[in-house]
Amino acid sequence: MKFRIHPILLPIFLFFMIVGGVSLYAMILFSLVFHELGHVLAAKQSGMKIRSCTILPYGGELQIVNRQLATKRQRLLIALGGPFATAILLLIGLVSTFPGSAQFTHIQFLLLAVNLLPVLPLDGGQAVSVLLENKQNKYASRSVFLLYSIIASISISLFLSTYLPDSLPYVMISVFLAIQNIISYRFRKYEQAFEKLSASRSFSME
């Protein structure tokens, strides 16, 4: 499994290093990696094989082999694995006292709160998307939820932009989310066709 850091993190990390120093940068990076390890462990426990992991401002993105064939239960467990890991760090920060513990706890709270927002591709959005779909409306519900996520992420970025320059990292993250959702919406039909083809191949091999 390959690990990499998305380039969008570089200006965000630079901002936090200027504002809070190297210690803040280190805590944020550690928190993001630990969050993503939660997803990795959940995927492995669900029997999924991971190809790569990309660390993003809100956590990360896993490239999972045959992800399109995963069951609702598997996808739900994977989506909740990251928030569960962050919740563990948050609990540690709340019950322990160490240098920078208050800042560490604040980071975990923000990371957990952001990831549980019901907006794709955040973990909360992934979980809600899985729970909403069924065999009859699977692709239709995905498309509608993607449209909602586009509108929500753009609205969040516009709201946060009123607090610039302090909100700059969060504006960048929300804009990045909007772009990801727009790309996913544009290519949704190709993804659906690929998923159906993979499912039919899997069925014919059984």
GUVO-757266 format. One record per atom (N, C-alpha, C): residue in one letter; atom name; x, y, z. Coordinates in steps of 0.2 Angstrom, whole numbers, always signed. Each point is the difference from the previous one (the first is absolute). Example, Ala and Ser with C-alpha at 12.3 -4.5 7.8 and 13.67 -1.06 7.14 Angstrom:
residu_atome_X_Y_Z
A_N_+66_-28_+39
A_CA_-4_+6_+0
A_C_+4_+6_+0
S_N_-2_+5_-4
S_CA_+4_+6_+1
S_C_-4_+5_+3
This chain:
residu_atome_X_Y_Z
M_N_+4_-6_+0
M_CA_-4_+6_+0
M_C_+4_+6_+0
K_N_-1_+5_-4
K_CA_+4_+6_-1
K_C_-4_+6_+4
F_N_+4_+4_+3
F_CA_-2_+6_+4
F_C_+3_+6_-4
R_N_-4_+5_-1
R_CA_+2_+6_-2
R_C_-4_+6_+2
I_N_+3_+6_+0
I_CA_-4_+6_+3
I_C_-2_+4_-6
H_N_-6_+2_+0
H_CA_-3_+4_-6
H_C_+3_+7_+0
P_N_+2_+3_-6
P_CA_+3_+6_+0
P_C_-3_+6_+3
I_N_-7_-1_+0
I_CA_-4_+6_+3
I_C_+2_+1_+8
L_N_+3_-5_+3
L_CA_+2_+0_+7
L_C_+6_+5_+1
L_N_+4_+1_-5
L_CA_+6_+4_+0
L_C_-2_+7_+2
P_N_-4_+4_-3
P_CA_-1_+7_+2
P_C_-4_+0_+7
I_N_-4_-5_+1
I_CA_-4_+0_+6
I_C_+5_-1_+6
F_N_+5_-5_-1
F_CA_+5_-1_+5
F_C_+4_+6_+1
L_N_+2_+3_-5
L_CA_+4_+6_+0
L_C_-4_+6_+4
F_N_-6_+0_-1
F_CA_-4_+5_+4
F_C_+0_-1_+8
F_N_-1_-7_+1
F_CA_+0_-2_+7
F_C_+7_+1_+4
M_N_+5_-1_-4
M_CA_+7_+0_+2
M_C_+2_+8_+2
I_N_-3_+4_-4
I_CA_+1_+7_+1
I_C_-4_+3_+6
V_N_-6_-3_+0
V_CA_-4_+2_+6
V_C_+1_-3_+6
G_N_+2_-7_+0
G_CA_+0_-3_+7
G_C_+7_-4_+0
G_N_+4_+1_-5
G_CA_+7_-4_+1
G_C_+0_-7_-2
V_N_+6_-3_+1
V_CA_+1_-7_-2
V_C_-4_-5_+4
S_N_-1_+2_+6
S_CA_-4_-5_+4
S_C_-7_+0_-2
L_N_-3_+5_-2
L_CA_-7_+0_-3
L_C_+0_-4_-6
Y_N_+5_+1_-4
Y_CA_+0_-4_-7
Y_C_+1_-8_+2
A_N_+4_-1_+5
A_CA_+1_-7_+1
A_C_-6_-4_+3
M_N_-4_+4_+4
M_CA_-6_-3_+3
M_C_-5_-1_-5
I_N_-1_+5_-5
I_CA_-5_-1_-5
I_C_+2_-6_-4
L_N_+6_+0_-2
L_CA_+2_-6_-5
L_C_-1_-7_+4
F_N_+2_+0_+6
F_CA_-1_-6_+4
F_C_-7_-2_+0
S_N_-5_+5_+2
S_CA_-7_-1_+0
S_C_-3_-2_-6
L_N_+2_+2_-6
L_CA_-2_-2_-6
L_C_+2_-7_-2
V_N_+6_-1_+2
V_CA_+3_-7_-2
V_C_-4_-5_+5
F_N_-1_+1_+6
F_CA_-3_-4_+5
F_C_-8_-1_-2
H_N_-3_+5_-2
H_CA_-7_+0_-3
H_C_+0_-5_-6
E_N_+5_+0_-4
E_CA_-1_-4_-6
E_C_+2_-7_+1
L_N_+4_-1_+5
L_CA_+2_-7_+3
L_C_-6_-3_+2
G_N_-5_+4_+3
G_CA_-6_-3_+2
G_C_-4_-3_-6
H_N_+0_+4_-5
H_CA_-4_-3_-7
H_C_+4_-6_-2
V_N_+7_+0_+0
V_CA_+4_-6_-2
V_C_-2_-6_+3
L_N_+0_+1_+7
L_CA_-2_-6_+4
L_C_-7_-3_-1
A_N_-4_+5_-1
A_CA_-7_-2_-1
A_C_-1_-3_-6
A_N_+4_+2_-5
A_CA_-1_-3_-7
A_C_+3_-7_+0
K_N_+6_-1_+4
K_CA_+3_-7_+0
K_C_-5_-4_+4
Q_N_-3_+2_+6
Q_CA_-4_-4_+4
Q_C_-6_-2_-5
S_N_-2_+4_-4
S_CA_-6_-2_-5
S_C_+2_-4_-6
G_N_+6_-2_+0
G_CA_+3_-4_-5
G_C_+1_+3_-7
M_N_+1_+7_+0
M_CA_+2_+3_-6
M_C_+8_+1_+0
K_N_+2_+0_-6
K_CA_+7_+1_-2
K_C_+1_+7_-2
I_N_+5_+4_+3
I_CA_+2_+7_-1
I_C_+5_+0_-5
R_N_+0_+4_-5
R_CA_+5_+2_-5
R_C_+4_+6_+2
S_N_-3_+5_+3
S_CA_+4_+6_+2
S_C_-4_+4_+4
C_N_+3_+5_+4
C_CA_-3_+4_+5
C_C_+3_+7_-2
T_N_-5_+5_-1
T_CA_+3_+7_-1
T_C_-3_+4_+6
I_N_+5_+4_+3
I_CA_-2_+4_+6
I_C_-3_+7_-3
L_N_-6_+2_+2
L_CA_-3_+6_-2
L_C_-1_+4_+6
P_N_-2_+7_-1
P_CA_-1_+4_+6
P_C_-6_-2_+5
Y_N_-4_-4_-2
Y_CA_-6_-2_+4
Y_C_+1_-7_+3
G_N_+6_-4_-3
G_CA_+1_-7_+2
G_C_+4_-3_-5
G_N_-4_-3_-5
G_CA_+4_-4_-5
G_C_-5_-3_-5
E_N_+3_-4_-5
E_CA_-4_-3_-5
E_C_+4_-7_-1
L_N_-4_-5_+0
L_CA_+2_-7_-1
L_C_-1_-2_-7
Q_N_+4_-3_-3
Q_CA_-1_-4_-7
Q_C_+0_-7_+2
I_N_-6_-3_+0
I_CA_-2_-7_+2
I_C_-1_-4_-6
V_N_+3_-6_+0
V_CA_-1_-4_-6
V_C_-7_-3_+0
N_N_-4_+1_-6
N_CA_-7_-2_-1
N_C_-4_+3_+5
R_N_+1_+6_+2
R_CA_-4_+4_+5
R_C_-8_+0_-3
Q_N_-1_+0_-6
Q_CA_-6_+1_-3
Q_C_-4_-7_+2
L_N_+3_-5_+2
L_CA_-3_-6_+2
L_C_-2_-1_+7
A_N_+3_+5_+4
A_CA_-1_+0_+7
A_C_-8_+0_+2
T_N_-1_-3_+6
T_CA_-7_+0_+2
T_C_-1_+7_+4
K_N_-7_+1_+1
K_CA_-1_+6_+4
K_C_+3_+0_+7
R_N_+0_-6_+3
R_CA_+3_-1_+7
R_C_+7_+2_-1
Q_N_+4_-3_-5
Q_CA_+7_+1_+0
Q_C_+1_+8_-1
R_N_-3_+3_-5
R_CA_+1_+7_-1
R_C_-2_+5_+6
L_N_-5_-3_+4
L_CA_-2_+4_+6
L_C_+6_+0_+5
L_N_+2_-6_+1
L_CA_+6_-1_+5
L_C_+6_+3_-2
I_N_+2_+0_-6
I_CA_+6_+4_-3
I_C_-1_+8_+2
A_N_-6_+2_-2
A_CA_-2_+7_+1
A_C_+1_+2_+7
L_N_-2_-4_+5
L_CA_+0_+2_+7
L_C_+6_-2_+3
G_N_+5_-3_-3
G_CA_+6_-2_+3
G_C_+5_+6_+2
G_N_+0_+5_-5
G_CA_+4_+6_+2
G_C_-3_+4_+5
P_N_-6_+2_+0
P_CA_-3_+4_+6
P_C_+1_-4_+7
F_N_-1_-7_+0
F_CA_+1_-4_+6
F_C_+8_+1_+2
A_N_+4_+0_-4
A_CA_+7_+1_+2
A_C_+2_+7_+2
T_N_-3_+5_-3
T_CA_+0_+7_+3
T_C_-3_+1_+7
A_N_-6_-4_+1
A_CA_-3_+1_+6
A_C_+4_-3_+6
I_N_+4_-5_-2
I_CA_+5_-3_+5
I_C_+5_+5_+2
L_N_+3_+4_-5
L_CA_+5_+5_+1
L_C_-4_+6_+4
L_N_-6_+1_-1
L_CA_-3_+6_+3
L_C_-1_-2_+8
L_N_-2_-7_+1
L_CA_-1_-2_+7
L_C_+7_+0_+4
I_N_+5_-2_-4
I_CA_+7_+1_+3
I_C_+2_+7_+2
G_N_-2_+5_-4
G_CA_+1_+6_+1
G_C_-4_+3_+6
L_N_-6_-2_+1
L_CA_-4_+2_+5
L_C_+2_-3_+7
V_N_+2_-6_+0
V_CA_+2_-3_+7
V_C_+7_+1_+1
S_N_+4_+2_-4
S_CA_+7_+0_+1
S_C_+3_+8_+0
T_N_+5_+1_+4
T_CA_+3_+6_+0
T_C_+8_+0_-2
F_N_+1_+3_-6
F_CA_+7_+0_-2
F_C_+1_+7_-4
P_N_+7_+1_-1
P_CA_+1_+7_-4
P_C_-4_+0_-7
G_N_-4_+5_+0
G_CA_-4_+1_-6
G_C_-6_-4_+0
S_N_-2_-3_+5
S_CA_-6_-4_+0
S_C_-7_+4_-2
A_N_+0_+6_+2
A_CA_-6_+4_-1
A_C_-1_+1_-8
Q_N_+6_+2_-3
Q_CA_+0_+1_-7
Q_C_-1_-7_-4
F_N_+3_-5_+3
F_CA_-1_-7_-3
F_C_-8_-2_+0
T_N_-3_+1_+6
T_CA_-7_-1_+1
T_C_-4_+4_-5
H_N_+2_+6_-1
H_CA_-4_+5_-5
H_C_+0_-3_-7
I_N_+6_-2_-2
I_CA_+1_-3_-6
I_C_-4_-6_-2
Q_N_+0_-5_+5
Q_CA_-4_-6_+0
Q_C_-8_+2_-1
F_N_-2_+5_+4
F_CA_-7_+2_+0
F_C_-2_+3_-7
L_N_+4_+4_-2
L_CA_-1_+3_-7
L_C_+0_-5_-6
L_N_+5_-5_+1
L_CA_+0_-5_-5
L_C_-6_-5_+0
L_N_-2_-1_+6
L_CA_-6_-5_+1
L_C_-6_+4_-3
A_N_-1_+6_+2
A_CA_-6_+4_-1
A_C_+0_+1_-8
V_N_+5_+1_-3
V_CA_+0_+1_-8
V_C_-1_-6_-3
N_N_+3_-6_+2
N_CA_-1_-6_-3
N_C_-7_-3_+1
L_N_-4_+2_+5
L_CA_-6_-3_+1
L_C_-6_+5_-4
L_N_+2_+5_-3
L_CA_-5_+4_-4
L_C_-3_-4_-5
P_N_-6_+0_-1
P_CA_-3_-4_-5
P_C_+1_+2_-8
V_N_+6_+1_-1
V_CA_+2_+2_-7
V_C_+5_-4_-3
L_N_-1_-2_-6
L_CA_+5_-4_-4
L_C_+6_+4_-1
P_N_+6_-2_-1
P_CA_+2_-7_+2
P_C_+2_-1_+7
L_N_-2_+4_+5
L_CA_+1_-1_+7
L_C_-3_-7_+2
D_N_+3_-2_+6
D_CA_-2_-6_+3
D_C_-8_+0_+1
G_N_-2_+5_+3
G_CA_-7_+1_+2
G_C_-4_-1_-7
G_N_+2_+4_-5
G_CA_-4_-1_-6
G_C_+0_-7_-3
Q_N_+6_-3_+0
Q_CA_+1_-7_-2
Q_C_-5_-5_+4
A_N_-1_+1_+6
A_CA_-4_-4_+4
A_C_-7_+1_-2
V_N_-2_+7_+0
V_CA_-7_+1_-2
V_C_-2_-2_-7
S_N_+5_+1_-5
S_CA_-1_-3_-6
S_C_-2_-7_+0
V_N_+4_-4_+3
V_CA_-1_-7_+1
V_C_-7_-2_+3
L_N_-1_+3_+5
L_CA_-7_-1_+3
L_C_-6_+2_-4
L_N_+1_+5_-4
L_CA_-6_+2_-4
L_C_-1_-5_-6
E_N_+5_-3_-3
E_CA_-1_-4_-6
E_C_-3_-7_+1
N_N_-3_-2_-5
N_CA_-2_-7_+0
N_C_+0_-3_-7
K_N_-1_-6_-1
K_CA_+1_-3_-7
K_C_-5_+4_-5
Q_N_-5_+3_+2
Q_CA_-5_+3_-5
Q_C_+3_+7_-2
N_N_+2_+4_+5
N_CA_+2_+7_-1
N_C_+7_+1_+1
K_N_+5_-5_+0
K_CA_+7_+1_+1
K_C_+3_+6_-4
Y_N_+0_+0_-6
Y_CA_+3_+5_-4
Y_C_-3_+6_+0
A_N_-7_+0_+0
A_CA_-4_+7_+1
A_C_+2_+3_+6
S_N_+0_-3_+6
S_CA_+1_+3_+6
S_C_+7_+2_+1
R_N_+5_-3_-3
R_CA_+7_+2_-1
R_C_+0_+7_-3
S_N_-3_+0_-6
S_CA_+0_+6_-4
S_C_-3_+6_+4
V_N_-6_-1_+3
V_CA_-3_+5_+3
V_C_+4_+3_+6
F_N_+3_-5_+4
F_CA_+5_+2_+5
F_C_+6_+3_-2
L_N_+2_-1_-6
L_CA_+6_+3_-2
L_C_-2_+8_-2
L_N_-6_+1_-3
L_CA_-2_+6_-1
L_C_-1_+4_+6
Y_N_-3_-3_+5
Y_CA_+0_+3_+7
Y_C_+7_+2_+3
S_N_+4_-4_-1
S_CA_+7_+1_+3
S_C_+4_+5_-4
I_N_-2_+1_-6
I_CA_+3_+6_-4
I_C_-2_+6_+2
I_N_-7_+1_+1
I_CA_-3_+6_+3
I_C_+2_+1_+7
A_N_+1_-5_+4
A_CA_+2_+1_+7
A_C_+7_+3_+1
S_N_+4_-4_-4
S_CA_+7_+2_+0
S_C_+2_+7_-2
I_N_-4_+2_-6
I_CA_+1_+7_-2
I_C_-3_+5_+5
S_N_-5_-2_+3
S_CA_-4_+5_+4
S_C_+5_+1_+7
I_N_+3_-6_+2
I_CA_+5_+1_+5
I_C_+6_+4_-1
S_N_+2_-1_-6
S_CA_+6_+4_-2
S_C_-1_+8_-1
L_N_-6_+1_-2
L_CA_-3_+7_-1
L_C_+0_+3_+7
F_N_-3_-4_+5
F_CA_-1_+3_+7
F_C_+7_+1_+3
L_N_+4_-5_+0
L_CA_+7_+1_+3
L_C_+4_+5_-3
S_N_-1_+2_-7
S_CA_+4_+5_-3
S_C_-2_+7_+3
T_N_-5_+1_+4
T_CA_-2_+6_+3
T_C_+5_+1_+6
Y_N_+4_-5_+2
Y_CA_+4_+0_+6
Y_C_+7_+0_-2
L_N_+2_+1_-6
L_CA_+7_+1_-3
L_C_+3_+6_+4
P_N_+7_-1_+1
P_CA_+4_-5_-2
P_C_+1_-6_+5
D_N_-3_+1_+6
D_CA_+0_-5_+5
D_C_-2_-7_-2
S_N_-5_+0_-4
S_CA_-4_-6_-2
S_C_+3_-3_-7
L_N_+6_+2_-2
L_CA_+3_-2_-6
L_C_+1_-7_-1
P_N_+3_-4_+5
P_CA_+0_-7_-1
P_C_-6_-4_-1
Y_N_-6_+3_+4
Y_CA_-6_-4_-1
Y_C_-4_+2_-6
V_N_+1_+6_-3
V_CA_-2_+2_-6
V_C_+3_-5_-6
M_N_+6_-1_+1
M_CA_+4_-4_-5
M_C_-3_-7_+0
I_N_-1_-3_+6
I_CA_-3_-6_+1
I_C_-7_-1_-3
S_N_-4_+5_+2
S_CA_-7_+0_-3
S_C_+0_+0_-8
V_N_+4_+4_-2
V_CA_+1_+1_-8
V_C_+2_-7_-3
F_N_+5_-3_+4
F_CA_+2_-6_-3
F_C_-5_-6_+0
L_N_-4_+1_+6
L_CA_-6_-5_+0
L_C_-5_+1_-6
A_N_-1_+6_-1
A_CA_-5_+2_-6
A_C_+3_-3_-6
I_N_+6_+1_-1
I_CA_+3_-2_-7
I_C_+0_-7_+0
Q_N_+2_-4_+5
Q_CA_-1_-7_+0
Q_C_-7_-3_-1
N_N_-5_+4_+3
N_CA_-7_-2_-2
N_C_-2_+1_-7
I_N_+2_+6_-3
I_CA_-1_+1_-6
I_C_+3_-5_-5
I_N_+6_-2_+1
I_CA_+3_-5_-4
I_C_-4_-6_+0
S_N_-1_-2_+6
S_CA_-4_-7_+1
S_C_-7_+1_-3
Y_N_-3_+5_+0
Y_CA_-7_+1_-3
Y_C_+1_-1_-8
R_N_+5_+3_-2
R_CA_+1_+0_-8
R_C_+2_-7_-2
F_N_+3_-4_+4
F_CA_+2_-6_-2
F_C_-4_-6_+3
R_N_-6_+2_+3
R_CA_-4_-5_+3
R_C_-2_-6_-4
K_N_-2_+2_-6
K_CA_-3_-5_-5
K_C_+5_-5_-2
Y_N_+7_+2_-1
Y_CA_+5_-4_-1
Y_C_+2_-5_+6
E_N_-1_+3_+6
E_CA_+1_-4_+6
E_C_-5_-5_+0
Q_N_-6_+2_-1
Q_CA_-6_-5_+0
Q_C_+1_-6_-5
A_N_+2_+2_-6
A_CA_+1_-5_-5
A_C_+5_-5_+2
F_N_+6_+3_+3
F_CA_+5_-4_+2
F_C_-2_-5_+6
E_N_-4_+3_+4
E_CA_-2_-4_+6
E_C_-5_-6_-2
K_N_-4_+2_-5
K_CA_-5_-6_-2
K_C_+4_-5_-4
L_N_+5_+2_-4
L_CA_+4_-5_-4
L_C_+4_-4_+5
S_N_+3_+3_+5
S_CA_+4_-4_+5
S_C_-5_-5_+4
A_N_-6_+2_+1
A_CA_-5_-4_+4
A_C_-2_-6_-4
S_N_-1_+1_-7
S_CA_-2_-5_-4
S_C_+6_-5_-2
R_N_+6_+2_+0
R_CA_+6_-4_-1
R_C_+1_-4_+7
S_N_-1_+3_+5
S_CA_+0_-4_+7
S_C_-5_-5_+0
F_N_-6_+1_-2
F_CA_-6_-4_+0
F_C_+2_-6_-5
S_N_+2_+1_-6
S_CA_+2_-5_-4
S_C_+5_-5_+2
M_N_+5_+3_+4
M_CA_+5_-4_+2
M_C_-1_-5_+6
E_N_-6_+1_+3
E_CA_-2_-4_+6
E_C_-3_-6_-2
